[in-house]
Amino acid sequence: MNPRLLTPGRAAIIGIPILGFFSTPFWTFAQEPTLWFGLPAVLVWIAILVVLTVVSIQIVESLYLRNGGREADLAEKERLETRQIQLLRMERIAAEEEEGIR
């Protein structure tokens, strides 16, 4: 099984704060001078959306890791490290052959 980071459900989770950011100019509190907790309403709204973005990213990551993402990431890391080692070895052999060492 090859877990995918972006699935429709996870995209929906991430899409909630994105829609909030893009819809901000159309809300009435953003068009009038309104205060929430002594601060401009838009500032509080954006702060809430930033926190919601962080929480949604954490949810998506935990769902990905729970569904086998950790193992897939480790396998990919090992595969890339092995490939990089092979490339370095081939470059070294080629350089040694050019210099006449081999």
N, C-alpha and C positions, 0 to 999 in steps of 0.2 A: 504494500500500500504506500502510495506517495502522497503525503498530506500537502494540501495547498494552503498557502497563507491567505489568499483572497478568495473567499467563497461569497455567495450572495448574502448569506446571513451576516457574515463579518463585514461586508461592504455596507450593509444597512446600519450596523452598529456605528461604523465610522461616519456614515453619511448624516447622522443626526446632528452632530455639532457643525458639520460643514453647511448644512441647510440653515442652521441658526446664524452662522456668520453671514451667509449671503442674503438672508432675509432681514437682517438688522435694519437696513435703511427704510424698510417698508412698515415697520412697527410704529405706532403712534408715539410711544415714549421716546423714540429716537428723533422724532421731528419736532418735539416740543421740549422746552427746558424743564425737565422733571428730575427731582432728586429722590434717590433711594439710599437710605442710611447716610444721608448727608453728602452723598457723592452723585455726580451725574449718572442718570439711569443707564446710558449707553456704556459707561465705564464699568458699572457693576455687571451689566449684561455680558459684556465681552469677557470679564473676569470669570463669570460663571461658565461661559462657553469654553474658555481655556481649560478650566478644571475638568469640564465634561469631556473635552478632547483627550486629556491625559488619561482619564478613567476609561474611556472607550478603547484607547490604544492598549491599555493594560488588559482589558477584557479580551480583546482580539488576540493578544500575544498568549495569554493563559489558555485560551481555547485551542490555539495552534499547537502549543507545547503539549497539551493534554491529549491531543489527537495524533501524536506521533511525530510532531515537529522537531522535538529535541533529537530524536534518533536520526531523522533525516538530515538535520543540520550537522550532526557529528559525522555522518557518513559522507556528506558533501565536503566537509572540512578535511577529512582524511583523504578523500579522492583528490582534492586540490593540492594538498601538501605532497602527496605521492607524485602527482603530475609535475609540480614545481621542482621536486628533487630530481626527477628524471630529466627535466629540461636543463637544470644546472649541471648534471652529470654529463649530458651530451655536449653542452657548451664547453665544459672543461676538457673533455676528450678532444673536441675539435681544436681548441686552442693549443693543447699539448701536441697534437699532430702537426699543426702549423709550425710550431717551434722546433719540431723534430725530436721531442722528448719521447714520444711513443713510436 
